[in-house]
Amino acid sequence: MGKGVRVAVISGVCVTVLGGAGYGMYNIASALNTTASGTTAVPTGPPSREEVQETTANFFAAWEKNDPDRAARLTNFPENAEPVLAAYGSAAHITGVHITPGKATGETVPFRVRATVLYGEQTRPLDYTSKLTVVRGVTSHRPLVDWNPALVHPKLAKGDLLTVEESATPQIDAVDRNGQVLTKEKYPSLGPVLDELRKRYGAKSGGQAGVELVIRHEGDAPDTTLMTLVKGKPGKLRTTLSASAQAAAEAAVTDYTNSSVAAVQPSTGEILAFANHRDDGFNAAFLGELAPGSTMKIISAATFIDSGLTTASGPAPCPPSAVWQSQTFTNLTGLQPNENATLSESFARSCNTAFVKFADEVKADSLATEAAQRFGIGRNDWKVGVPSFDGRVPAPDGPDKAAGLIGQGQVQLSPLNMASVTATAKTGTFRQPVIVPLGLDGRTAATARGLAPSTSQQLRAMMNRTARSGTAAGVMAGLSGNVGAKTGSAEVDGQSRSNSWFTGYRNDMAAAAMTEDGGHGIDAAGPIVARVLRSEG
């Protein structure tokens, strides 16, 4: 190196300093990034408009050039971003990427992606919109793209990758019980379940696999198809669903956010419909695990009857309050106490205190035993054909013993569980819900003893009274035929309102619904169930 030449490395940049003049220039440049106190200033606060524009432009340029390493280093989590961006241009065979940014709102920039999926001689256009946000790096203080897989494609979530592959199983044309084709476009709630049915039964449906652009999820979740490149031959898969009931269920949940409903045929256990209105796409109708509130009184009433504690026409006083192990229970505002009430009256009026009073007489495991042995609930042995939660009814001997009798405490059910409970109450026979025939894959259905004819008759009478003159009368008004119902509301810590629950039957259909933060049973879940029951011919 020549005399008078020095090299300095500043923030990773090599600076050559020449003689005295160079030394002076170095001091001037250094001073520009130094505060009055002598410390180096670092950018703080949200990125400026110029930083947002520059960072976005650089990220899009790297993405368009299929340079995943460079694009990832422009994000705040490059180790997470790189595999997703790399798969986009390699495993997913996406080429010719052109990104058009929209008008920024603060640090968020919407954009449109137009590209081509190229696989062999097959090409398909890809066109979608997304958005990204630019943030200040925590340690680098640089403007960086806030990494989220959804910015690469709006259907990507954490752990997902885009890939082109020959499908593991053929596409399926799922049809309802009458042969009508069911699609996720017409019935949005069916999407995840149709994917699961294809994964489980596609190979048994008689179709031929094709080549698809898919989202590959972590774990055992089935792939989500985005595009078919080489069309296979779909197989036909018959389900137990009813297109008319499914349409009613989809429409019924539309007006109530975070709502789910399920309907079954009591005479067979076949699932007729289910629907969810949720932002997260979770199938809470089958997999929800929430306290069912007073709809649980169906099982509790059966427990009292089968334990010989009372009958529908026997005593079940309804005091203004009841205490169990220092915990005080009350009724809904406006419910008048009645010390001479029967079980049927307390059931129809949904008197909490009447049910809590029986906590002194029932055994710790009575409710759990009744749920499992009579209603098939809580044994984790249902084989519906897709994943389901089978209910949870513990046997506590503490404060939750009384709470469980009114569907609070540790008791947890899904709408499908409660629809099944209602079907069992109506017919006296437990028939495990199914969505595809058991013979399709040799599944063995769960079994339970069911109810004694007398117990079933008393439950039907109490539920009919509830539907005709009790708490469910307003919601069930106008529904002809053989009807019954039970309202419920479940308090949840941190919520301003309770979860709304409602279950009912009409002729050969039983349905149950739940709306998180929906209020009383008649406020949200009730109208959902009534609309589904109206579809019953």
Residue, then its C-alpha position, 0 to 999 in steps of 0.5 A: m500500500g502506498k505511503g500516506v494511504r490509510v484504510a478505515v472500515i465504517s459500518g461495513v463500508c471500506v473508506t480510503v483516506l488519502g493524506g492530510a486532505g483525506y483525513g480532513m474529509y473523513n472528519i467532516a463525514s464523521a461529524l455529519n453523523t455525530t450529535a452535539s454530545g459526540t455520540t452517533a445518531v441513529p434513525t428512530g421512529p417510523p420510516s419516512r415516506e422516502e424510506v418506504q418507497e426506496t425499501t419497497a422498490n428494492f424488495f420488489a426488484a429483488w423479488e421480480k429478479n428471483d433473488p430470494d436471498r437479497a429480498a429476504r435481507l430486506t425484511n426484518f426476519p430474513e431467515n423466515a422469509e428466504p425459504v418462502l421466497a425461494a420456493y416461490g421461484s423454484a418449487a412453485h415454478i413462478t416466472g415473469v413476476h411483475i409487481t405494481p405498487g399502489k398508493a401507500t397509506g403510511e408505512t403500508v403499500p398495497f400491490r398487484v402481482r402478475a406472473t406466470v406459472l410454468y410447468g413443462e409445456q403448461t403455463r397459467p397466468l397468476d394474478y393477485t393483490s397483497k400488501l406489505t408494511v415497512v418498519r424500522g429495524v429494532t437493532s439495525h434501525r434500517p427501514l425493512v419489510d415487516w415479514n409476513p408470508a401473506l405478503v407473498h400470497p394472501k393465502l399463505a400463513k406461517g410455515d406454508l410454502l408454495t409448490v407445484e406437485e402431482s397431487a397426492t390424491p385426485q380432486i373430488d366432486a363432493v356431492d350431497r345426499n341427493g347427488q348435487v355437487l358441493t363446491k367451496e365457492k358456493y358453500p364457503s364453510l365447506g372449504p377446509v372440510l372438502d380439502e380434508l375429505r379429498k386427502r382422506y378419500g380422494a384415492k377411494s373416489g375413482g379419480q385420477a391425480g393431476v398437477e397443481l399449484v398448492i399451498r403446502h402446510e406444516g404438519d398433517a394438514p392437507d394441501t390447499t390447491l390454488m391452481t390446476l396445471v394438468k387436469g386429472k379426473p375428479g372422483k365422486l364422493r357422496t356425503t351426508l350433507s343436504a345442499s338446501a340445509q347447507a345453503a340455509a346454514e351458510a346464510a344463517v351465520t352471515d349476520y353474526t360474526n364468530s358464529s358456528v352451526a351444525a345440523v344432524q338427522p336424529s334418525t341416522g346421525e348423518i350430518l346435514a349441514f354446518a357453517n362458520h362465520r369466522d375470520d380465522g377460517f377455523n371449523a368451530a362447528f366441529l372443533g370448537e371447545l367452549a362452555p355450552g351454557s344452559t343448553m347443557k341442562i339437557i344432559s343435566a336434566a337427564t342425569f337428575i331423572d336417571s339418578g332418581l332425584t326428580t322427574a319432569s313433573g317433580p320438584a325443582p325449586c327455583p330460588p333467587s340464588a343458590v350457594w355451592q362451596s362459597q360460590t353464589f349462583t343467580n338467574l338472568t335478570g327478570l326471572q321470577p323465583n318459584e319455590n314450587a317449580t317443577l323440573s319442566e318449569s325450571f328447564a323451560r324458564s332456564c332457572n340456573t339456581a334450580f339446577v345448582k341446588f341438585a349439586d348437593e345430591v348428584k355424585a361427582d361423576s354423575l354428569a360425566t357418566e351420563a354424558a359419556q354412557r347415554f349421549g356418547i360425549g367426552r370419550n374421544d372416540w367419534k369417527v365422523g370422517v373428518p377431525s372433530f372434538d367429541g366434547r369434554v365433561p369432567a367429574p370435579d368434586g369442587p366448585d366446578k361441580a355445580a357450574g358444570l350442571i349449567g354448562q359452565g366451569q370445565v364443561q366444553l362442547s362444540p355445536l356438533n356435539m350439542a346437535s348430537v345431544t339434542a338428537t339423542a334427547k329426541t330419539g333416545t338413541f345415540r347415533q354418532p354423527v358422520i359426514v361420509p358413510l362408515g363403509l367408505d373406509g371401514r370406520t367403526a362408529a362410537t356407541a353409547r347406551g342411549l336413554a331409557p324411553s321414559t327419560s327421552q319422553q320427558l326430555r322431549a316434553m320439556m324441550n317442546r315446552t321450552a319451544r312453545s312457551g318457554t325461553a325459546a318461544g319467540v325464536m321458534a314461533g312459526l315453526s310447525g311440526n314436532v319441535g323442541a329447543k333449549t336456550g343457553s348463554a355462557e359467561v366468558d372472562g374478559q368478554s362484555r357479553s356472554n357466548s350465545w348458545f341455542t339448540g333445537y329440533r324440528n321433525d327429523m333435524a336437530a341443530a345447534a349454534m354458538t355465537e361468541d360474544g353474542g349475548h343471550g341464546i335468543d339474541a344470535a344463536g337462536p335465529i341461526v338455528a331457527r333459520v336452519l330448521r326452517s329448511e327441514g322439509 
